[in-house]
């Protein structure tokens, strides 16, 4: 590669390699490869949903009628949940209606926007999912299904813990600590449109149980081709 081309490509390479954050557990430190923030409205309340993962997946399913693109996106979701080494952390950030999102959000397993007041104007509900070991349960050529063998799926995460947020345009820049799980990390989110799929619901992080529901439309309980 010529020196001139190397100089021209350097900013792009730096951008591609820039971490979106880190997830630290008592087993490893993993780079955040997906970090989304989604402004969500339920009734009179608006809150931010933050999704972090050490896998790549899109903000929502493709809107174009391309079966291959939709299948590829579904496979990314499946891998993010089931592959060995998968890590996902999710937060719902609640405020009392004050403008902006900057501040410290104590992690509370009973967090609710209705419970906020002047003394406690912010709170966060957290979810954590990890697959420490997995094995191939079905294989047919390039098609594989994974069966998690050793995993943790915790929702809600118990206190103590906190999420610290700063704003940088549409991005949320944060640090978090989930002391009950010995998990911490940092992140810089990309804004995901509110009309896209709510990824925490889509990935079932805020539901009991260790695997997503069998959804024949999205294929989340199916295998993955790679």
C-alpha positions in Angstrom: 0.0 0.0 0.0 1.4 3.4 -0.9 2.2 5.9 1.8 -0.4 8.4 0.3 -3.1 5.7 0.4 -2.2 4.7 3.9 -2.6 8.3 5.1 -5.9 8.7 3.3 -7.3 5.5 4.9 -6.0 6.1 8.4 -9.0 8.1 9.6 -11.4 5.4 8.3 -9.4 2.6 9.9 -9.3 4.5 13.2 -13.1 5.0 13.0 -13.7 1.3 12.2 -11.5 0.2 15.1 -12.8 2.8 17.6 -14.4 0.9 20.5 -18.0 1.7 21.4 -17.1 0.8 25.0 -16.3 -2.2 27.2 -18.1 -4.8 29.3 -16.0 -6.1 32.1 -17.0 -9.3 34.0 -15.1 -11.4 36.5 -14.3 -13.7 33.6 -13.2 -11.3 30.8 -13.2 -7.8 29.4 -15.1 -7.6 26.1 -15.4 -4.8 23.5 -18.8 -3.4 22.9 -19.7 -3.9 19.3 -23.3 -2.8 19.4 -24.5 0.2 21.5 -28.0 1.6 20.8 -30.1 4.2 22.7 -33.8 4.3 22.0 -36.1 7.0 23.3 -39.3 5.1 24.2 -42.7 6.4 25.2 -45.2 4.5 27.3 -48.3 6.4 28.3 -47.2 9.8 29.7 -43.6 8.6 30.3 -40.6 8.9 28.0 -37.4 7.0 28.9 -34.2 5.8 27.3 -33.5 2.2 26.5 -29.8 1.4 26.2 -28.7 -1.9 24.6 -25.0 -3.0 24.7 -23.6 -6.2 23.2 -20.3 -7.8 22.2 -21.9 -8.9 19.0 -22.9 -6.9 15.9 -26.6 -6.5 15.0 -28.8 -3.9 13.4 -31.1 -1.4 15.1 -34.1 -3.2 13.6 -35.1 -5.6 10.8 -34.6 -4.3 7.3 -37.6 -2.5 5.8 -36.9 -3.5 2.2 -38.5 -6.7 1.0 -35.2 -8.6 0.7 -35.5 -12.1 2.3 -31.7 -12.5 2.4 -31.2 -9.2 4.3 -34.0 -10.1 6.8 -32.5 -13.6 7.3 -29.1 -12.1 7.8 -30.4 -9.7 10.4 -32.3 -12.5 12.2 -29.1 -14.5 12.3 -27.2 -11.7 13.9 -29.8 -11.4 16.6 -29.7 -15.2 17.2 -25.9 -15.2 17.5 -25.9 -12.2 19.8 -28.1 -14.2 22.2 -26.9 -17.8 21.9 -23.3 -18.0 20.8 -20.6 -19.0 23.3 -19.2 -15.8 24.8 -22.3 -13.7 24.1 -22.8 -10.7 26.4 -25.7 -8.3 26.5 -26.4 -5.5 29.0 -29.6 -3.5 28.9 -30.8 -0.4 30.8 -34.1 1.5 31.0 -33.2 5.0 32.2 -36.0 6.9 33.9 -36.1 10.6 34.8 -38.7 12.8 36.5 -39.2 14.8 33.3 -36.3 17.2 33.6 -34.8 18.2 30.2 -31.9 16.1 29.1 -30.5 12.8 30.2 -27.3 13.7 31.9 -26.8 12.5 35.5 -26.4 9.5 37.7 -29.1 6.7 37.6 -29.1 4.4 40.6 -29.8 0.8 39.6 -33.0 -0.3 41.2 -34.8 -3.6 40.6 -38.1 -1.8 41.2 -37.3 1.3 39.1 -40.3 3.0 37.7 -40.9 6.5 36.4 -44.0 6.8 38.6 -41.8 6.3 41.7 -39.4 9.2 41.0 -39.5 12.4 43.1 -37.4 15.4 43.9 -35.2 13.3 46.2 -34.7 10.5 43.6 -35.2 12.2 40.2 -33.5 9.3 38.3 -33.4 5.5 38.3 -32.4 2.7 36.1 -33.6 -0.9 35.6 -30.9 -3.2 34.3 -30.7 -6.6 32.6 -27.8 -8.9 32.0 -27.4 -11.9 29.7 -24.2 -14.0 29.2 -23.5 -17.3 27.6 -20.3 -18.7 29.1 -20.4 -22.0 27.3 -22.5 -23.3 24.4 -22.5 -26.3 22.1 -23.8 -27.1 18.7 -27.2 -28.8 19.1 -28.0 -29.3 15.4 -25.8 -29.0 12.3 -26.7 -29.4 8.7 -24.0 -28.1 6.4 -23.6 -24.4 7.1 -26.8 -24.4 9.3 -26.1 -24.6 13.1 -28.2 -24.3 16.2 -26.5 -23.5 19.5 -27.6 -24.7 22.9 -26.3 -22.6 25.8 -24.7 -24.9 28.5 -23.5 -22.4 31.1 -25.3 -19.0 31.1 -26.6 -16.2 33.3 -29.7 -14.3 32.5 -30.7 -11.7 35.1 -33.6 -9.4 34.9 -33.9 -7.2 36.9 -30.4 -6.8 38.2 -30.5 -6.1 41.9 -29.0 -3.0 43.5 -26.5 -1.6 44.2 -25.3 -0.2 41.0 -25.4 2.9 38.9 -25.3 4.3 35.3 -23.6 7.7 34.7 -24.7 9.5 31.6 -23.4 12.4 29.6 -24.8 13.6 26.3 -22.9 14.2 23.1 -25.4 15.2 20.5 -27.7 12.3 20.0 -25.3 9.9 21.6 -25.3 8.9 25.2 -21.8 8.5 26.7 -21.9 6.4 29.9 -20.3 4.3 32.5 -22.0 1.6 34.5 -21.5 -0.7 37.5 -23.7 -3.7 38.5 -22.1 -4.5 41.8 -24.3 -7.5 42.5 -22.9 -9.2 39.4 -19.4 -7.8 39.5 -20.0 -6.3 36.0 -19.1 -2.8 34.9 -18.2 -1.0 31.7 -18.5 2.0 29.4 -20.3 2.9 26.2 -21.0 5.4 23.5 -24.4 4.8 22.0 -25.8 5.3 18.5 -29.4 6.6 18.5 -31.9 4.1 17.2 -35.2 5.5 15.9 -38.1 5.1 18.3 -40.3 3.5 15.6 -37.8 0.7 15.2 -38.0 -2.6 17.1 -37.4 -2.2 20.9 -34.3 -4.3 21.1 -34.7 -5.2 24.7 -38.1 -6.7 24.0 -36.9 -8.2 20.8 -34.0 -10.0 22.5 -36.2 -10.8 25.5 -33.7 -9.3 28.0 -36.6 -7.9 30.1 -38.4 -11.3 30.3 -37.8 -14.2 32.6 -36.1 -17.3 31.2 -32.9 -17.8 29.5 -33.8 -17.9 25.8 -35.9 -15.8 23.5 -39.4 -17.1 22.7 -40.0 -19.2 19.7 -41.0 -16.6 17.2 -41.8 -18.1 13.8 -42.0 -14.6 12.2 -38.5 -13.5 13.3 -36.9 -16.9 13.6 -35.1 -16.0 16.8 -35.4 -19.5 18.1 -33.9 -20.9 14.9 -30.4 -21.6 13.9 -27.8 -19.5 12.2 -25.9 -19.8 8.9 -22.4 -18.4 8.7 
